[in-house]
């Protein structure tokens, strides 16, 4: 199992795929809801929405078609620099027990 550069709660931009910000001109960062480490995928808020049909249940008595996020490969995501809001690569520094992620563009720590 490999370590990933994206964690739950990070702000990311989609750099490839149907929700690509370059095509739409949309540079709004999205929040990572869940990271699937084994599949190297992440579920990102409002990205890669798929329609899923549901049967009526006690929780949802109407049933019908709902929209929900599907996983997207982490190679299609880029972390957002906390200082400039631009997509950036990261470097990993070790501080004793702690692992610190630092943005390459600004040198700012990513929390």
BAFI-3210 file (N, C-alpha, C; in Angstrom, 3 decimals, decimal comma, padded with zeros to 6 digits):
// residues 111
n [1|2|3|4|5|6|7|8|9|10|11|12|13|14|15|16|17|18|19|20|21|22|23|24|25|26|27|28|29|30|31|32|33|34|35|36|37|38|39|40|41|42|43|44|45|46|47|48|49|50|51|52|53|54|55|56|57|58|59|60|61|62|63|64|65|66|67|68|69|70|71|72|73|74|75|76|77|78|79|80|81|82|83|84|85|86|87|88|89|90|91|92|93|94|95|96|97|98|99|100|101|102|103|104|105|106|107|108|109|110|111]
n.u [000,840|000,610|001,600|-000,457|-000,801|-002,978|-005,441|-008,303|-010,549|-008,929|-008,499|-009,044|-008,314|-009,815|-007,963|-008,134|-010,478|-014,120|-014,995|-013,126|-011,294|-009,948|-011,255|-013,846|-013,205|-013,479|-012,278|-012,823|-012,108|-012,616|-013,829|-012,321|-014,034|-013,705|-011,062|-010,006|-007,736|-006,629|-007,671|-006,669|-008,191|-010,440|-013,265|-014,871|-016,400|-019,229|-018,193|-017,855|-020,522|-023,004|-025,992|-028,190|-030,477|-032,935|-034,699|-037,894|-037,701|-037,902|-036,558|-036,386|-039,200|-040,245|-038,417|-036,762|-034,605|-031,393|-028,692|-025,263|-021,860|-019,181|-016,184|-013,026|-009,971|-006,872|-004,806|-005,953|-006,434|-005,404|-003,712|-004,657|-002,911|-002,571|-002,010|-002,103|-004,212|-003,894|-003,301|-000,968|002,117|003,370|005,756|007,187|008,030|009,807|009,333|010,582|008,345|006,194|004,665|005,037|003,349|004,225|003,564|004,759|004,774|004,434|005,662|004,216|002,728|000,640|-002,329]
n.v [-001,175|002,170|005,513|008,397|011,656|013,120|013,874|013,246|015,940|017,812|020,554|020,462|020,655|019,631|018,268|016,753|014,930|014,759|016,827|018,791|021,705|023,279|023,086|024,071|026,471|026,902|027,477|026,636|025,326|022,017|019,971|017,122|014,241|011,550|009,160|006,508|004,298|001,816|001,565|003,827|006,177|008,982|010,437|013,262|016,298|017,258|016,510|014,399|013,336|010,865|009,216|007,414|004,871|004,378|002,214|002,546|003,309|003,282|005,495|007,009|007,361|007,897|007,028|006,609|008,488|009,422|011,782|011,207|011,375|009,854|007,833|009,329|009,133|009,685|010,776|012,578|014,754|017,775|019,294|022,318|025,329|026,877|029,588|030,968|029,795|028,354|025,363|022,997|021,153|018,927|018,758|016,476|016,660|015,511|015,753|014,721|012,652|013,577|014,170|016,551|018,323|020,329|023,049|023,314|025,635|027,973|027,390|027,133|025,537|022,688|021,941]
n.w [000,000|-000,898|000,087|-000,050|-001,553|-000,968|001,439|003,600|003,807|002,550|000,227|-003,178|-006,741|-009,782|-012,279|-014,532|-016,542|-016,641|-015,024|-015,262|-014,505|-016,343|-018,787|-018,301|-017,175|-014,542|-011,449|-008,856|-005,731|-004,411|-001,715|-000,233|000,540|001,221|001,204|-000,719|-000,201|-001,109|-003,706|-004,796|-005,077|-004,678|-003,053|-003,971|-003,065|-004,866|-007,345|-010,210|-010,356|-010,225|-011,346|-009,326|-008,894|-006,441|-004,230|-002,614|000,841|004,473|005,308|002,965|001,603|-000,920|-002,870|-006,046|-008,325|-007,369|-007,048|-006,622|-005,380|-007,128|-006,901|-007,840|-009,617|-007,925|-009,378|-011,037|-009,525|-007,908|-005,265|-003,554|-003,245|-000,145|000,113|-002,440|-003,844|-006,135|-008,137|-006,836|-006,384|-003,818|-001,118|001,175|004,511|007,345|010,767|013,327|014,800|013,349|010,131|007,726|005,280|002,582|000,429|-002,901|-004,477|-002,818|-000,424|001,816|004,659|004,463|005,966]
ca.u [000,000|001,438|001,097|-001,055|-000,558|-004,263|-006,086|-009,671|-010,651|-008,107|-009,130|-008,389|-008,851|-009,846|-007,121|-008,448|-011,768|-015,265|-015,130|-011,847|-011,461|-009,369|-012,253|-014,963|-012,721|-013,918|-011,163|-013,288|-011,627|-013,616|-013,368|-012,229|-014,893|-013,200|-009,963|-009,964|-006,297|-006,316|-008,020|-006,031|-009,262|-010,998|-014,609|-014,752|-017,711|-019,745|-017,434|-018,135|-021,848|-023,666|-027,384|-028,405|-031,888|-033,120|-036,020|-038,481|-037,364|-038,488|-035,839|-036,744|-040,390|-040,530|-037,515|-036,448|-033,226|-030,631|-027,340|-024,255|-020,484|-018,476|-014,751|-012,220|-008,590|-006,135|-003,924|-006,736|-006,645|-004,228|-003,931|-004,704|-001,976|-003,371|-001,702|-002,519|-005,406|-003,519|-002,898|000,451|002,645|003,761|006,927|006,931|009,147|009,610|009,705|010,505|007,258|005,188|004,899|004,543|003,212|004,529|003,266|005,968|004,702|004,601|006,389|003,256|002,381|-000,724|-002,850]
ca.v [000,000|003,362|006,727|009,301|013,069|013,739|013,356|013,673|017,333|018,683|021,267|020,017|021,010|018,520|018,683|015,913|014,274|015,539|018,001|019,476|023,157|023,941|023,112|024,915|027,752|026,979|027,155|026,540|024,101|021,127|019,295|015,659|013,653|010,236|008,660|005,049|004,127|000,631|001,827|005,107|007,058|009,855|010,958|014,709|016,936|017,907|016,122|013,059|012,954|009,815|008,989|006,093|004,656|003,788|001,696|003,220|002,781|004,074|006,773|007,710|006,633|008,159|006,296|007,398|008,667|010,416|012,079|011,058|011,438|008,595|008,040|009,817|008,732|010,802|011,400|013,640|015,800|018,535|020,060|023,769|026,082|027,675|031,013|031,558|029,161|027,690|023,969|022,885|019,868|019,027|018,042|015,915|016,818|014,773|016,510|013,716|011,716|014,184|014,345|017,868|018,525|021,720|023,380|023,646|026,981|029,056|026,956|027,145|024,224|022,263|021,303]
ca.w [000,000|-000,996|000,718|-001,009|-001,264|-000,664|002,637|003,831|004,246|001,705|-000,875|-004,409|-008,044|-010,725|-013,402|-015,689|-016,447|-017,090|-014,164|-015,403|-014,393|-017,511|-019,853|-017,910|-016,672|-013,155|-010,555|-007,474|-005,089|-003,836|-000,512|-000,291|001,559|001,620|000,387|-000,821|-000,380|-001,916|-005,108|-005,130|-005,515|-003,653|-003,287|-003,857|-002,974|-006,062|-008,531|-010,723|-009,895|-010,988|-010,958|-008,756|-008,592|-005,115|-003,917|-001,453|002,164|005,550|005,322|001,739|001,165|-002,327|-003,752|-007,232|-008,772|-006,592|-007,537|-005,584|-005,857|-007,373|-006,722|-008,956|-009,376|-007,318|-010,363|-011,668|-008,525|-007,507|-004,043|-003,715|-002,417|000,785|-000,021|-003,714|-004,390|-007,384|-007,943|-006,509|-005,937|-002,418|-000,637|002,497|005,440|008,586|011,954|014,379|014,529|012,483|008,704|007,344|003,840|002,242|-000,966|-003,652|-005,039|-001,854|000,765|002,917|005,208|004,182|007,177]
c.u [000,892|000,787|000,587|-000,816|-001,839|-004,868|-007,510|-009,670|-009,809|-008,964|-008,339|-009,064|-008,810|-009,073|-007,354|-009,791|-012,890|-015,517|-013,856|-012,038|-010,900|-010,391|-013,352|-014,512|-013,078|-012,768|-011,608|-012,777|-012,783|-012,995|-013,370|-013,047|-014,328|-012,073|-009,972|-008,530|-005,974|-006,590|-007,342|-007,053|-009,751|-012,409|-014,557|-016,140|-018,090|-019,037|-017,790|-019,471|-022,452|-025,094|-027,527|-029,882|-031,999|-034,548|-036,584|-038,097|-038,066|-037,839|-036,229|-037,974|-040,720|-039,687|-037,099|-034,966|-032,557|-029,264|-026,381|-022,867|-019,919|-016,980|-014,069|-010,765|-007,782|-005,150|-004,635|-006,996|-005,326|-004,570|-003,902|-003,728|-002,782|-003,152|-002,318|-003,811|-005,154|-003,199|-001,390|000,819|003,053|005,091|006,612|008,183|008,797|010,154|009,589|009,453|006,297|005,641|004,249|004,507|003,367|004,247|004,546|005,951|005,026|005,446|005,511|002,932|000,916|-001,226|-004,014]
c.v [001,248|004,534|007,662|010,755|013,802|013,053|013,870|015,111|018,302|019,389|020,934|020,626|019,780|018,968|017,836|015,258|015,215|016,782|018,836|020,991|023,884|024,083|024,114|026,310|027,955|026,554|027,101|025,236|023,319|020,394|017,782|015,089|012,342|009,842|007,140|004,673|002,948|000,854|003,076|006,075|007,900|010,249|012,440|015,326|017,640|017,542|014,687|012,540|011,906|009,678|007,560|005,954|003,919|003,303|002,484|002,516|003,631|005,462|007,634|007,015|006,816|007,278|007,194|007,490|009,751|010,610|011,900|011,052|010,030|008,864|008,506|009,495|009,926|011,458|012,535|014,804|016,484|019,344|021,548|024,397|026,974|029,191|031,614|030,977|028,454|026,220|023,872|021,436|020,034|018,326|017,599|016,068|016,102|015,588|015,569|012,685|012,251|014,253|015,660|017,953|020,015|021,935|023,813|025,099|028,060|028,677|026,928|025,724|023,924|021,484|020,421]
c.w [000,000|-000,284|-000,362|-000,587|-000,899|000,551|002,721|004,357|003,429|000,663|-002,138|-005,634|-008,927|-011,958|-014,643|-015,458|-016,827|-016,237|-014,167|-015,371|-015,606|-018,636|-019,517|-017,474|-015,205|-012,249|-009,103|-006,873|-004,467|-002,655|-000,708|000,868|002,103|000,684|000,458|-001,189|-001,297|-003,395|-005,648|-005,727|-004,353|-004,053|-002,962|-003,942|-004,283|-007,356|-008,897|-010,196|-010,825|-010,471|-010,459|-008,434|-007,270|-004,954|-002,733|-000,150|003,214|005,600|004,125|001,139|-000,325|-003,252|-004,900|-007,519|-007,945|-007,239|-006,370|-006,203|-006,031|-007,203|-008,008|-008,620|-008,876|-008,279|-011,093|-010,724|-008,205|-006,267|-004,331|-002,734|-001,476|000,637|-001,281|-004,278|-005,709|-007,111|-007,730|-006,225|-004,479|-002,182|000,786|003,332|006,732|009,741|013,153|014,031|013,469|011,030|008,301|005,827|003,544|000,758|-001,662|-004,127|-004,017|-000,639|001,997|003,367|004,895|005,388|006,864]
res [x|x|x|x|x|x|x|x|x|x|x|x|x|x|x|x|x|x|x|x|x|x|x|x|x|x|x|x|x|x|x|x|x|x|x|x|x|x|x|x|x|x|x|x|x|x|x|x|x|x|x|x|x|x|x|x|x|x|x|x|x|x|x|x|x|x|x|x|x|x|x|x|x|x|x|x|x|x|x|x|x|x|x|x|x|x|x|x|x|x|x|x|x|x|x|x|x|x|x|x|x|x|x|x|x|x|x|x|x|x|x]
***
